[in-house]
Structures are given as structure tokens and as C-alpha cells.
Amino acid sequence: MGKLDGSPEYTPHYLRQFFASPPVLAPGTPIHEVSRSLGHKSIKTTVDVYGHLVPASWDRCRTVMQTALRPGSPAS
């Protein structure tokens, strides 16, 4: 089934976006694996396009760094 103008409803680009969005990134799939699956030559492309979909990972990273840099932590 297509759109009223005759164009396809689901294009390869749409399906690619769908694949990399919440169904893949939300469960915590590492973004480098998504990058490889999408065939991006650089993980930078994946992060630039889909990085906003993984805010929880940035929160986890910040928490780890704050803990590691806290005085008296095992890493300091």
C-alpha cells in the first residue's frame, strides 16, 4: 500500500531509520553494533544521526565518571 501520491509508504530509508531507532537502541544495544549493522563506515555517522536516541547511556557514562573522580573512590 502506498501514499495517495503513488509513492511507497515504506522506503528503504524509512525502514533503516525504524531499525536503528527505539527497537534497537532502547534495549541498550551498543551503538557500535548498530553502526556495524547499518553499514556505516564510521561510528560518528551513527552517533550524529541516532545519538539522541540513547540519552540513558550518556547518563550512565556521566554517573560512572562522577563516581570514578570522586575523592576516595577506588579509581582516584
C-alpha positions in Angstrom: 0.0 0.0 0.0 1.3 3.4 -0.9 0.6 7.0 -0.2 -2.0 9.0 -2.1 0.6 10.4 -4.5 1.6 6.9 -5.5 4.9 6.8 -3.7 5.7 3.8 -1.5 4.7 4.2 2.2 7.8 2.5 3.4 11.1 3.3 1.7 14.4 1.7 2.4 15.5 4.9 4.3 12.3 4.8 6.5 12.9 1.1 7.3 16.6 1.8 8.1 15.5 4.6 10.5 13.0 2.3 12.1 15.5 -0.4 12.6 18.0 1.8 14.3 15.5 3.7 16.4 13.9 2.5 19.7 13.5 -1.2 18.8 17.3 -1.5 18.6 18.7 1.3 20.7 16.3 1.4 23.6 17.1 -2.0 24.9 20.7 -0.9 25.3 22.3 -2.4 22.1 25.7 -0.8 21.9 25.7 1.9 19.3 28.9 0.5 17.7 26.9 -2.7 16.9 24.1 -0.7 15.4 26.6 1.2 13.4 28.1 -2.1 12.0 24.6 -3.4 11.3 23.6 -0.3 9.4 26.9 -0.5 7.4 28.1 2.9 8.4 31.8 3.4 7.6 32.2 5.5 10.8 30.5 5.2 14.1 30.5 9.1 14.0 27.8 8.8 11.4 25.7 6.6 13.6 26.2 8.9 16.7 25.4 12.0 14.7 22.2 10.6 13.3 21.0 8.3 16.2 22.8 9.5 19.3 19.8 11.5 20.6 18.0 8.1 20.9 20.4 6.9 23.6 20.3 9.5 26.4 20.3 6.9 29.1 23.8 5.8 28.0 25.1 9.4 28.4 23.6 9.4 31.9 25.3 6.1 32.8 28.6 7.4 31.4 28.3 10.6 33.5 27.5 8.6 36.6 30.5 6.3 36.1 32.8 9.3 35.5 31.5 11.2 38.6 31.9 8.1 40.8 35.4 7.5 39.5 36.5 11.1 40.0 35.0 11.4 43.5 37.7 11.7 46.2 38.3 8.4 47.9 36.8 6.3 45.1 38.9 3.2 44.1 39.8 4.9 40.8 41.1 8.1 42.3 
